[in-house]
Amino acid sequence: MTIPGPTAPPPAPPQMPTNAADAATRLNELKSDAGWRDRYLGGGITEQREITALQEIINKGDNPDVDKAMAGLLDDAPVQRSGHMQMIGVAQMLREAGVRDEVIRETLTGKAVTQAEYDAVARLKAERLRDHAWTKEFLAGNGEHKRAMTLMNIVLSSPIKKEVAA
């Protein structure tokens, strides 16, 4: 007869995020965890408390609309605002293209770029598109090339900061 050894304690729950951006990131992690999702949909009290706490943190953030879109949260209404649905779609598309969450947040908030940044990226994009080998790889669906083109297009579609005359 074997005597069972001591069982390991369950892992400590992760630290609750303190800002909306981290709460949105954590919520996305949880939604992609099939075990957590199943427990939540099965009525898990711990999971319900965690999602409620994360949503409260997101709602208290500097830009709750962007934070909610980054987390893929719908409005608490039967009809969704089209702009919010577009932000959710853009966040998901950019994430799938390999764009970091910080860049996605800047894109959704309309962060402006300097004229120098804009000009440098415009030159880079023109250079890349003149390069037949690079363009062929891009059109063939090369992931890194698609990500680079996406990032260049983000910069080129961003507002340009108004520079103050010295």
C-alpha positions as CSV (number, residue, x, y, z in Angstrom):
1,M,0.0,0.0,0.0
2,T,1.4,3.3,-1.0
3,I,0.7,6.4,1.0
4,P,0.0,9.4,-1.1
5,G,2.5,12.2,-0.8
6,P,1.5,15.7,0.0
7,T,-0.3,17.4,-2.8
8,A,1.1,20.7,-4.2
9,P,-1.0,23.7,-3.3
10,P,-2.9,25.2,-6.2
11,P,-1.0,28.0,-8.0
12,A,-1.5,31.5,-6.6
13,P,-3.9,33.6,-8.6
14,P,-2.1,36.1,-10.8
15,Q,-1.8,39.6,-9.5
16,M,-4.8,41.8,-10.4
17,P,-3.7,44.5,-12.9
18,T,-3.7,48.1,-11.7
19,N,-4.3,49.9,-14.9
20,A,-6.8,49.5,-17.8
21,A,-4.2,48.5,-20.4
22,D,-2.9,45.6,-18.3
23,A,-6.5,44.7,-17.4
24,A,-7.4,44.5,-21.1
25,T,-4.3,42.3,-21.8
26,R,-5.2,40.0,-18.9
27,L,-8.8,39.7,-20.1
28,N,-7.5,38.7,-23.6
29,E,-5.3,36.1,-22.0
30,L,-8.2,34.7,-20.0
31,K,-10.5,34.6,-23.1
32,S,-7.9,32.5,-25.0
33,D,-7.5,30.1,-22.1
34,A,-10.0,27.3,-22.9
35,G,-10.1,26.0,-19.3
36,W,-10.8,29.4,-17.8
37,R,-13.4,30.1,-20.4
38,D,-15.2,26.8,-19.7
39,R,-15.2,27.5,-16.0
40,Y,-16.5,31.0,-16.6
41,L,-19.3,29.8,-18.9
42,G,-20.0,27.0,-16.4
43,G,-20.8,29.6,-13.8
44,G,-17.5,29.7,-12.0
45,I,-17.7,32.2,-9.2
46,T,-14.0,32.9,-9.1
47,E,-14.0,33.5,-12.9
48,Q,-17.0,35.8,-12.7
49,R,-15.4,37.9,-10.0
50,E,-12.2,38.1,-12.0
51,I,-13.9,39.3,-15.2
52,T,-16.0,41.8,-13.2
53,A,-13.0,43.2,-11.5
54,L,-11.1,43.5,-14.8
55,Q,-14.1,45.2,-16.5
56,E,-14.2,47.7,-13.6
57,I,-10.5,48.5,-14.0
58,I,-11.0,49.0,-17.7
59,N,-14.0,51.3,-17.2
60,K,-12.0,53.5,-14.8
61,G,-9.1,53.9,-17.3
62,D,-8.1,57.1,-19.2
63,N,-9.7,55.8,-22.4
64,P,-12.3,53.2,-21.6
65,D,-13.6,52.9,-25.1
66,V,-10.1,51.9,-26.4
67,D,-9.4,49.7,-23.5
68,K,-12.8,47.9,-24.0
69,A,-12.1,47.5,-27.7
70,M,-8.6,46.1,-26.9
71,A,-10.2,43.6,-24.6
72,G,-12.9,42.8,-27.2
73,L,-15.6,43.8,-24.7
74,L,-19.0,44.8,-26.1
75,D,-21.1,47.7,-24.8
76,D,-23.7,46.7,-22.2
77,A,-26.5,47.4,-24.7
78,P,-28.5,45.4,-27.1
79,V,-27.2,47.5,-30.1
80,Q,-23.5,48.1,-30.4
81,R,-21.9,51.4,-31.6
82,S,-20.4,51.0,-35.0
83,G,-17.3,52.8,-34.1
84,H,-16.7,50.5,-31.1
85,M,-17.2,47.4,-33.3
86,Q,-14.7,48.8,-35.8
87,M,-12.1,49.4,-33.0
88,I,-12.6,45.8,-31.8
89,G,-12.1,44.6,-35.4
90,V,-9.0,46.7,-35.9
91,A,-7.5,45.6,-32.6
92,Q,-8.0,42.0,-33.5
93,M,-6.7,42.4,-37.1
94,L,-3.6,44.2,-35.9
95,R,-2.9,41.6,-33.2
96,E,-3.2,38.8,-35.7
97,A,-0.7,40.7,-37.9
98,G,1.8,40.6,-35.0
99,V,1.5,44.3,-34.0
100,R,2.2,44.9,-30.3
101,D,-0.6,46.1,-28.0
102,E,1.1,49.4,-27.3
103,V,1.1,50.2,-31.0
104,I,-2.5,49.1,-31.4
105,R,-3.5,51.4,-28.5
106,E,-1.6,54.3,-30.1
107,T,-3.4,53.6,-33.4
108,L,-6.9,53.4,-31.8
109,T,-6.3,56.6,-29.8
110,G,-5.1,58.5,-33.0
111,K,-1.6,59.2,-31.6
112,A,0.1,61.7,-33.9
113,V,3.6,61.2,-35.4
114,T,6.1,63.9,-36.2
115,Q,6.7,65.1,-39.7
116,A,10.2,63.6,-39.6
117,E,8.7,60.2,-38.6
118,Y,6.1,60.4,-41.4
119,D,8.7,61.4,-44.0
120,A,11.2,58.6,-42.9
121,V,8.4,56.0,-43.1
122,A,7.2,57.3,-46.5
123,R,10.8,56.9,-47.8
124,L,11.1,53.5,-46.3
125,K,7.8,52.3,-47.9
126,A,8.7,53.7,-51.3
127,E,12.1,52.0,-51.0
128,R,10.6,48.6,-50.0
129,L,8.0,48.8,-52.9
130,R,10.8,49.5,-55.4
131,D,12.6,46.3,-54.2
132,H,11.2,43.6,-56.4
133,A,12.4,40.8,-54.1
134,W,10.8,42.4,-51.0
135,T,7.6,43.1,-52.9
136,K,7.4,39.6,-54.2
137,E,7.8,38.3,-50.6
138,F,5.1,40.7,-49.4
139,L,2.7,39.7,-52.1
140,A,3.4,36.0,-51.4
141,G,2.1,36.6,-47.8
142,N,5.4,36.7,-45.9
143,G,4.4,37.4,-42.3
144,E,7.2,39.7,-41.4
145,H,6.7,41.7,-44.6
146,K,3.0,42.0,-44.0
147,R,3.7,43.2,-40.4
148,A,6.2,45.8,-41.7
149,M,3.7,47.0,-44.3
150,T,1.0,47.2,-41.7
151,L,3.2,49.3,-39.4
152,M,4.3,51.6,-42.2
153,N,0.6,52.1,-43.1
154,I,-0.2,52.9,-39.5
155,V,2.4,55.6,-39.4
156,L,1.3,57.0,-42.8
157,S,-2.3,57.1,-41.8
158,S,-1.6,58.8,-38.4
159,P,-2.2,62.5,-37.8
160,I,0.9,64.6,-38.0
161,K,1.9,66.6,-34.9
162,K,1.8,70.3,-35.3
163,E,5.2,71.6,-34.5
164,V,5.5,74.8,-32.5
165,A,7.8,77.4,-34.0
166,A,10.7,78.2,-31.8
